[in-house]
Amino acid sequence: MDALAHSEVRVREQVNAFMIKVYNWMAAGLAITGAIAFYVASNEALLQYLVTHSFVFFGLIILELVLVVALAGFVRKMSGVTASAVFILYSALNGVTLSTIFIIYARAAIATTFFITAGTFVACSVYGMVTKRDLTSLGGFLFMGLIGIIIASVVNMFVKSSGLSLLISYIGVFVFIGLTAYDTQELKNLALSRPDNIDADTEQRGAIVGALALYLDFINLFLFLLRIFGGSRE
C-alpha cells in the first residue's frame, strides 16, 4: 500500500513538473509578444511602416504560419534548443503583427480585456486539469467549430457584416474556452503516459509544443474577447 501511494505521489509530481514547465514557456511567450507589441505600438514610425506596407505585414503572418506548422509537425526532428528558439521567434513575430490592435482599440480596453482573458484562461485550464470527465469527444466538436469560424471569417471579408462579425466573436470565445480545457487535459494525459526514463531533450520538446497550444488558445481567446469588449479607439 505504501509502495502504491509512493508511486502515485511520484506520478503526480512528474505531471506537475511537466505542466509547470509548459505554463512557464507559455508565460514567457506571452511576455515576449506583449513587450514587442507595446514597443512597436509606441514607435509611431515603425507602426506606420507596418500598416502602410501591407506586403511586410502579410509576409510576417505567412512566416508565423510556417513557424507554427514547422514546430507542430516537425518538432520530433528538432532539438529542444531549436524548438525553444522557434517558439521564441514565433512569439516575437506575433508581437509585431499584434501591435496593430493599438490602432483600433484604446490601451485601457486592451489591458482590461487581457485581464479578463487571463482569468478565463486560468479557470478553464484548471478545469481541464482537475475534471474527471473525458474531454476527448469535445475535441472533434471544437475542431469543427474552429473550421466554421475560419470559413465564416473568410466569407465576412467580402460581406463585411458587423452582425456576422460579432456572432463569429462569440462563437470563437466558446470554442477557445473549450479548447483551453481540452488542450490542458491532453497535456496532462501526455505527462501521465510518459515513460519514467524520458530524456531532458524530449521533455523540452514536449513542453514547447504544449506551450504553443496553450499560447494559441490564449491569444485567440484574447482577440475574440477584444472584438466584443474592446469597442473602438476614440
Phi, psi and omega per residue, in radians:
M1 nan -0.725 3.117
D2 -1.139 -0.663 3.119
A3 -1.134 -0.696 3.127
L4 -1.145 -0.773 3.124
A5 -1.093 -0.706 3.123
H6 -1.111 -0.703 3.132
S7 -1.127 -0.723 3.131
E8 -1.127 -0.706 3.112
V9 -1.114 -0.725 -3.130
R10 -1.141 -0.714 3.109
V11 -1.120 -0.760 3.128
R12 -1.082 -0.682 3.121
E13 -1.157 -0.676 3.122
Q14 -1.151 -0.735 3.112
V15 -1.109 -0.808 -3.135
N16 -1.085 -0.701 -3.139
A17 -1.120 -0.727 3.125
F18 -1.149 -0.805 -3.111
M19 -1.140 -0.648 3.079
I20 -1.076 -0.716 3.107
K21 -1.116 -0.717 3.100
V22 -1.064 -0.860 -3.111
Y23 -1.131 -0.639 3.120
N24 -1.115 -0.755 3.115
W25 -1.192 -0.667 3.089
M26 -1.083 -0.798 3.135
A27 -1.092 -0.668 3.104
A28 -1.113 -0.737 3.113
G29 -1.090 -0.760 3.109
L30 -1.130 -0.672 3.127
A31 -1.127 -0.740 3.106
I32 -1.107 -0.818 3.134
T33 -1.042 -0.830 -3.122
G34 -1.107 -0.756 -3.115
A35 -1.125 -0.766 -3.123
I36 -1.237 -0.685 3.101
A37 -1.058 -0.749 -3.141
F38 -1.168 -0.685 3.137
Y39 -1.124 -0.819 -3.127
V40 -1.138 -0.718 -3.132
A41 -1.144 -0.502 -3.137
S42 -1.443 -0.216 3.121
N43 -1.785 1.699 -3.007
E44 -1.040 -0.715 -3.116
A45 -1.130 -0.745 -3.135
L46 -1.174 -0.701 3.140
L47 -1.168 -0.729 3.113
Q48 -1.135 -0.657 3.094
Y49 -1.071 -0.751 -3.131
L50 -1.119 -0.680 -3.094
V51 -1.299 -0.710 -3.056
T52 -1.440 -0.298 3.115
H53 -1.916 1.425 -3.038
S54 -1.086 -0.505 -3.130
F55 -1.161 -0.559 3.084
V56 -1.218 -0.795 -3.125
F57 -1.043 -0.880 -3.116
F58 -1.252 -0.481 3.041
G59 -1.119 -0.694 3.094
L60 -1.142 -0.703 3.125
I61 -1.107 -0.743 3.114
I62 -1.091 -0.733 3.113
L63 -1.099 -0.672 3.084
E64 -1.058 -0.787 -3.142
L65 -1.084 -0.687 3.111
V66 -1.087 -0.753 -3.130
L67 -1.139 -0.713 3.127
V68 -1.120 -0.798 3.126
V69 -1.090 -0.742 -3.137
A70 -1.102 -0.762 -3.101
L71 -1.220 -0.711 -3.112
A72 -1.319 -0.621 -3.024
G73 -1.645 -0.454 -3.031
F74 -2.180 0.348 -3.075
V75 -1.101 -0.530 -3.122
R76 -1.167 -0.367 3.114
K77 -1.582 -0.073 -3.132
M78 -1.719 2.762 2.942
S79 -1.422 2.883 3.094
G80 -1.051 -0.645 3.136
V81 -1.150 -0.764 3.135
T82 -1.121 -0.776 3.122
A83 -1.058 -0.709 3.118
S84 -1.119 -0.726 -3.138
A85 -1.131 -0.712 3.121
V86 -1.120 -0.723 3.121
F87 -1.112 -0.745 3.119
I88 -1.119 -0.761 3.124
L89 -1.090 -0.751 3.110
Y90 -1.070 -0.776 3.140
S91 -1.063 -0.681 3.138
A92 -1.188 -0.801 3.136
L93 -1.105 -0.666 3.120
N94 -1.135 -0.574 3.062
G95 -1.108 -0.668 3.126
V96 -1.126 -0.840 -3.093
T97 -1.242 -0.591 3.139
L98 -1.292 -0.216 3.126
S99 -1.059 -0.397 -3.106
T100 -1.202 -0.273 3.117
I101 -1.174 -0.360 3.128
F102 -1.243 -0.298 3.063
I103 -1.364 -0.597 -3.034
I104 -1.546 -0.705 -3.023
Y105 -2.041 2.632 3.076
A106 -1.221 2.620 -3.101
R107 -1.100 -0.605 3.121
A108 -1.103 -0.710 3.137
A109 -1.175 -0.671 3.120
I110 -1.128 -0.779 -3.140
A111 -1.120 -0.786 3.140
T112 -1.075 -0.779 -3.141
T113 -1.136 -0.619 3.103
F114 -1.058 -0.776 -3.130
F115 -1.210 -0.613 3.054
I116 -1.099 -0.765 3.122
T117 -1.083 -0.778 -3.120
A118 -1.055 -0.790 3.125
G119 -1.108 -0.753 3.128
T120 -1.129 -0.760 -3.135
F121 -1.075 -0.817 -3.123
V122 -1.044 -0.793 -3.129
A123 -1.064 -0.772 -3.110
C124 -1.211 -0.677 -3.128
S125 -1.213 -0.688 3.068
V126 -1.078 -0.733 3.100
Y127 -1.030 -0.786 3.124
G128 -1.069 -0.533 -3.141
M129 -1.344 -0.681 -2.953
V130 -1.764 -0.334 -3.065
T131 -1.160 2.517 3.071
K132 -1.562 -0.157 -3.131
R133 -1.303 2.363 3.087
D134 -1.386 2.053 -3.077
L135 -1.639 0.165 -3.078
T136 -1.000 -0.799 -3.120
S137 -1.127 -0.472 3.130
L138 -1.193 -0.493 -3.096
G139 -1.036 -0.786 3.139
G140 -1.114 -0.721 3.125
F141 -1.096 -0.765 -3.139
L142 -1.176 -0.634 3.110
F143 -1.113 -0.717 3.093
M144 -1.135 -0.665 3.076
G145 -1.089 -0.671 3.119
L146 -1.137 -0.730 3.091
I147 -1.088 -0.722 3.106
G148 -1.074 -0.690 3.113
I149 -1.093 -0.767 -3.125
I150 -1.095 -0.801 -3.136
I151 -1.110 -0.790 -3.137
A152 -1.116 -0.642 3.132
S153 -1.162 -0.693 3.098
V154 -1.119 -0.771 3.120
V155 -1.064 -0.713 -3.085
N156 -1.257 -0.267 3.033
M157 -1.107 -0.498 -3.141
F158 -1.709 -0.655 -3.119
V159 -1.305 -0.672 -3.130
K160 0.990 0.873 3.127
S161 -1.662 2.131 3.124
S162 -1.177 -0.598 3.105
G163 -1.126 -0.780 3.122
L164 -1.142 -0.675 3.122
S165 -1.065 -0.730 3.128
L166 -1.181 -0.702 3.108
L167 -1.087 -0.745 3.099
I168 -1.055 -0.697 -3.126
S169 -1.116 -0.781 3.135
Y170 -1.124 -0.757 3.105
I171 -1.113 -0.705 3.120
G172 -1.051 -0.701 3.109
V173 -1.053 -0.838 -3.118
F174 -1.151 -0.666 3.130
V175 -1.102 -0.789 -3.074
F176 -1.413 -0.359 2.936
I177 -1.120 -0.813 3.114
G178 -1.130 -0.729 -3.129
L179 -1.142 -0.574 3.101
T180 -1.081 -0.823 3.107
A181 -1.147 -0.746 -3.119
Y182 -1.108 -0.850 -3.111
D183 -1.130 -0.638 3.106
T184 -1.097 -0.779 3.126
Q185 -1.139 -0.666 3.114
E186 -1.092 -0.700 3.111
L187 -1.181 -0.686 3.080
K188 -1.067 -0.781 3.126
N189 -1.136 -0.633 3.088
L190 -1.086 -0.754 3.134
A191 -1.136 -0.636 3.139
L192 -1.203 -0.517 -3.073
S193 -1.577 -0.064 -3.114
R194 -1.232 2.521 3.042
P195 -1.233 2.717 -3.100
D196 -1.157 -0.497 -3.046
N197 -1.699 0.452 -3.135
I198 -1.088 2.420 -3.104
D199 -1.424 2.806 -3.041
A200 -1.107 -0.630 -3.104
D201 -1.168 -0.737 3.105
T202 -1.127 -0.726 3.125
E203 -1.123 -0.648 3.115
Q204 -1.129 -0.754 3.103
R205 -1.083 -0.731 3.115
G206 -1.099 -0.693 3.135
A207 -1.161 -0.648 -3.141
I208 -1.185 -0.763 3.112
V209 -1.114 -0.710 3.088
G210 -1.118 -0.730 3.115
A211 -1.099 -0.682 3.117
L212 -1.094 -0.757 -3.127
A213 -1.078 -0.826 -3.130
L214 -1.237 -0.602 3.077
Y215 -1.057 -0.801 3.134
L216 -1.144 -0.657 3.071
D217 -1.061 -0.788 -3.101
F218 -1.129 -0.853 -3.086
I219 -1.083 -0.793 -3.124
N220 -1.186 -0.680 3.069
L221 -1.072 -0.735 3.113
F222 -1.066 -0.789 -3.091
L223 -1.186 -0.676 3.109
F224 -1.200 -0.703 3.090
L225 -1.151 -0.612 3.136
L226 -1.140 -0.636 3.078
R227 -1.104 -0.583 -3.107
I228 -1.417 -0.812 -3.005
F229 -1.792 -0.210 -3.006
G230 -1.293 -0.452 -3.046
G231 1.123 -2.483 3.102
S232 -2.405 2.752 -3.116
R233 -1.301 2.298 3.137
E234 -1.619 nan nan
